[in-house]
Every structure is written in structure tokens, then in C-alpha cells.
Amino acid sequence: MSVRKRTWTTPKGVEKSAWVVDYFDMAGKRRLKTFTKKKDADAFAATAKVEVREGVHVADSASATIEEAGKLWIASARAAVLERATIEDYERHLRMHIIPFIGPSRLPSLSIAKIRAFEDQLREADRSAAMIKKVLVSLGSLLADAQERGLVARNVVRDMKGRRGSGEKRQEKRQKGRLKVGVDIPTREEVKALVGILTGRWRPLILTATFCGLRASELRGLRWQDVDLEKREVRVHQRADRFNDIGRPKSISGERTVPAPPMVINALREWKLSCPKKDSGKTPPAKGSWSSISFSRMAQGRSSS
């Protein structure tokens, strides 16, 4: 593997120069890669030498663009039968946030510096901090899929997270204990005002969400058999995504029993009397093998939890 300077003159008589890395890949095929600066050529040569020795090097010309790898990633997600809502989120991240900015880039050209620049682009395009974090998670998953296919040697997103790791975790732990009433969560007066105006079929839904702390997907998946009106408890054993596809809670801790105050229990008693019969468990439901409290219809949202 060698790094040499190449000089030439353009048809207009302008003299130009570049640095060329000349090497052989794992198959013994000669490869050339050109750089403007010698330090970039040296850095690539050092990395490529190790990758070729370890049998993981992928030349740019043998790789794919991020957009092309994205299509393969979505195909993998479908083949793995991931939740429909998850696949839809992946497709949206790819279509709206990844391809418009770095779609034409070839996978081996990605570096931590380029991912940082991508973050800056998203920020300048008014993406929220939460959305940027989700997009980077999706990009990391895309690169992991491409890595398994032999399209790229490194997952630079995960490399970057590995460097940030400990600092980000410490900051997250500090922030968890600093939720501000009236900013991050409603004040007691705001909750009281909301409860005071709740009427109709929305009342049991909002009260259960407010005082039991259930996620939207958990509300959609709630069944009458999961509610013990005598013990004043709500058990979370399943969730329903925004398509009403049923699944288990996302984690072991997500499966739990939550105490319900009298206000919630009374609202659920009233709702059970007026709840549509086909959703009360008396007759088979229209979708899935579950008898919902009909929260699935009211809690329909555009994002899954």
C-alpha cells in the first residue's frame, strides 16, 4: 500500500495535484483512491491496511449509496416481520430525513465528522433534538444491516455513540431528576382544570391515562379482563400499535399492575355500561383476538409509543 502525489496539467494549462492511495483489496484487485490532502490519504491508508488484513475492507466502487442500502434495510425489516408501525417509522426517517441530506453518499465515505455534519444539517432544517436522536438510531440500524451484507466495514454511528456514551448517559440521568412542573408535566391546578371539563366517552380514557400513567399503545391494548374494579387495579399485559396490531409490552418492566384511584374506577364502571357490546367481550371483536375497552378507537394516534 502506497501514498503518492500525482500532478497533472489541465487542457487550459492549469497545474493541479492530488494524493493517491494505491493498494490491493482482499481479492487481490488493485484499487486507487484520490484525496486532496495528504493527511486524509494517510488516514485512509492506515485504516484500509487494517481492514484489508482483517478481511472487512469494502472499496467505494464495490459498495452502495445510503439510499440503496436503505432499500435493503427496509426489506430486511419486512422479512423479520417487525411491527408495521416500526417499519413505517423507518421508511419515514429514510424518506424525510436521511435521503434528502446524505442519500447519494457511498457507505465507506461516511465518517464521524460527516455524521456530525449531518446532525448539524438536521438541526439547521429545524428538526427537533428528539427527532435527530431517532433518525440517528435509524441510520445506525441501516449501517448495521449494510455491515452484515458486507457493504461497509464500520458502523460510524455506533462508533460515535461509543465515544459519547458515558457523558450522554450521565447527562440523561441528571435530566431525569429535573422534570419541571408546569413545563415538562402539568401543574396540579392544570390537571384539576382538565378533569373538571371532561365529559362523555373521552372522560374514562383521559382519566386512565392521567392517573394510571399508561402509554397510548397500552391504552389501545387495554381489555376489560385487565381491569379489576374491585381491587382498583389496571394490569398492563399487551399493547396495540396505531394500526391496532396487538403485541407484548416493549420491555419486561412494561408488564405491570397499576393502582387506579376511585375517580378512574368510577369512570370505568360507567363506561363499561355504555361501552359498545362488541368491544365489551360479550361478542367477538372485529379485529384480533382481544376484547378492548374501545380505547383503541379513541386513542388512535399518528405515532406509536
N, C-alpha and C positions, 0 to 999 in steps of 0.2 A: 504494500500500500504506500503510495507516494503523494506528496502535495507539491505541486509545481505551479509556477507562474506562467500564464500564457499571454502573449502580447500580439496584437494584430492592428492593421490599419483598415479603416472603413473605406468604401468606394469614394467617399467625399474627402479622404485624406486625413481623417481624424484618428489619432492613435489611441487604442484602448487596451486595457489589460484586465485579467481576471485570474482567480486561483482555482486550480482544477485538482480534485482528488481522484486519483487513478487507482482502482482496486479491482479485485476479483471476488465475486459473491460465493455463496456456499456451493453452487453448481459449477463453479469454475468459469463463470461468464464474466468477461471484463465489463466494468462499469465506470462511467465518468460522471462526476458531479461538479458543477461550477459554482463558485462563490465570488462575491465582490471583495470581501475582506479576508485576509489570511487567517485571522483568529477564528472566523466562522468555519473555514476549511479545516483548520487544525482540530477544532472541536468535533466536527463531523467525522473526521478521520479516526480520532481516538474512540468515539462511540461505535462507529461502524466496525472497527477492528475487533472490538469485544463481541459485538453482535454476531459477526461472521464466525468467530471462534466458537461461540455458544450455539450457533445454528439457528438464530432467531432474526437475522437481518432481512429486511424487505426493502428492495430498491424502489425508488419513486415510480419508475416506469412499470414495475410489476405490481403496484398497489392500486388502490381505488380512491376516489374522492370521498369526502364525508357524505355527500348526498347519495352516492352509490352504496356506501356502507350502511347508510341509514335505511335504505330499502331492504337490505339483507337483515338488518336488526329487527325491523318490524315483522318480517317474515318469520324470524326465529321466535318472536314473542307470540305470534299466532300459532306456530307449531307447538309451542309449550303450553298452549291453551290458557294463557293469562286472562285475567278478568277483562271483560270488554271495556270497562271504564279505564283500566290501566293502559290498554293498547291505544285507546282514543287519546289519552293524555300524552303518550309517547308521540303519536302522529302529530298532535297539535304543537308540541315542543319542537319537533323536527321542522314542520311546515312554517311556523310563525317566528321561531327564534333562532334556530340553528342554520338552516339552509340559506336564509336571506343574508347572513353575515359571513359564514365560513363554508358554505356548501361546496364551492368549487375547489377548496383546498385539498391537497392529497394528504392522506393519513400520516405518512412518515415525516411530512413537513411540520407537523404540529410540535410545539414546544411549550414549556411552562410560560415563557414570555408571550407566546401567541395566545394562550388561553387567558392570560391576564388581560391582554389587549381585547379579547373577545368579551370578557366581563365588562371592560370599560365601554365597549360599543353598546352592549345591552343597557348599561346604566344611562348612557347618553340618549338612548332611544326610549327613555322613560319606563323601562322595565323595573318593577319593584324588587327590593332585596330578596323577598321571598320567592319571586318568580325566577330570579337569576340563580338562586340556590337550586331550585327544582330543575332548571334547564341544565345546569352543570351535572346534576345527578344523572339525568337522561343521557348527556353526552358521554359521561363516564361508562354508562351501561352500553352505549353504542360502541365505544372503543374496546370494551371487554369482549364484545361479540366479534368485532373485527380481529382482535388479537387471537381468539380461538380459531379463527378461519385462516390465520397466517397472513393477514393483510397489513398488519402493523406489529412492530416489536414491542412498543411501550404503550402503556396507558397513561398519558401525561396528566390527565385529570386526576387520577388517583395518586400519581406521584406528587402533584401539587397539594392535594389534600393531606398526604402523609407529612409533608413539610409543615403545613399549617396546624394539623391535628390538635396537638396538646393545647396550643393557645386558644383555638376556637372553642374547644370543649370547656376550658376554664371560663371563658367569657360567657358561654351559654349557661353554665351553672350559676354564674353570678347574676345573669339577667333573669333566670327563673325565679329568684327570690325577690325580684324588684318590680313585680307587676303593680301598676298604679291604678287605684280605684278611680273611676271616672275617665280613665284613658284606655287602659287595657281591658278592664272589666267595669260593668255598670255600678253606680253607687246604689246604696240601699234605697234611697229615695226614687231613683230611676226604675229599679226593679218593682218597687211598690206601685209606681205610676203605671207601669206596663201591665202588671197583674190587675190593677183596678179597671182597666178598659177592655180586658179580654172577654170576648163573648163567642158563642157559637162553637162550631167544631174545631176552631183554632185553639180554644182555651186548653183542652187537655194536652194537645201537642206542645204548646209553648210552656205550660207549667211543668210537664215532664222533662223537657229539655233544660229548663231553668233550674229546677230544684234537684234533679237527679243527675245532671251533667252528662247526658247521653249525646253522642255524636249524631250527625244527620243520618249516617248509614245505619247506626244502631237503632234509631227511632224508626227508620223504614222497615227494619227487620224484626221489630218487637211484635210478639204474639201474646194472645190472652193467656196462654199457658205459662208465659214467663212473668206474669203479674200475679202476685199473691196479695189480694185485697185485705185478707185477714191479718197477715203478718206485716202488711205495709212494706212490701219489698218488690223491687223490679230486678229480674235476673237477665243479664245480657249473655246470650249463648250464640247469637248469629248476627249477621249484618246483611244489608241489601244495598247494592250499589245503585247508581241513578237509573239503571235500566231494570231495577228490581230483581237482579240476579242474586240469589242467596249464597252466602259464603260464611266461613268461620270468622271470628274476630281476628284482626291482624296480628295480635300477639297473645301470649298466654295470659298476661295481666288484663287483657281486654275482656276476657270472660270473667264476669264478676257479678256479685249481688249488691244492689244499691238500695239503701233505705229511702222510702218515699214519705214525705210529710203528709199529714191529714188532708191538706188542701189538694194535693195531687191525687191522693186516693179517692177523695170525694168526686173530683172531676172525672176520674177514670170510671167510677161507678156510674155516673150519669151518662158518660159516653158509651158504656157497654150496653145500656138500654136503648140508645138511639143509633148505635153503630149498625151499618148495613149488614143484614143477616149473612150474606155470602162471605163476609170478611170476619164474622164472629166465631167461626169454627163450626157452625151448625151445618153448613153445606160446603162442599169442596171449593176452594178458592179458584179464581180464574187463572192464576199464574203460580207455578211452583207448588210444592207440597207443604205449604205452610199456611197457617190461619192468622192473618195480620190484624192489627188493631185499626187498620185503614190509615195509619200514619204514613204508609208508603205513598199514598196519593198526595197527602198534604205536604209531606217533606221532600217532594221531588225537587231536586236542585240541579244546577249545571256543573257542580263539581262534587266528586266523591270525597269522603273523609277517610 
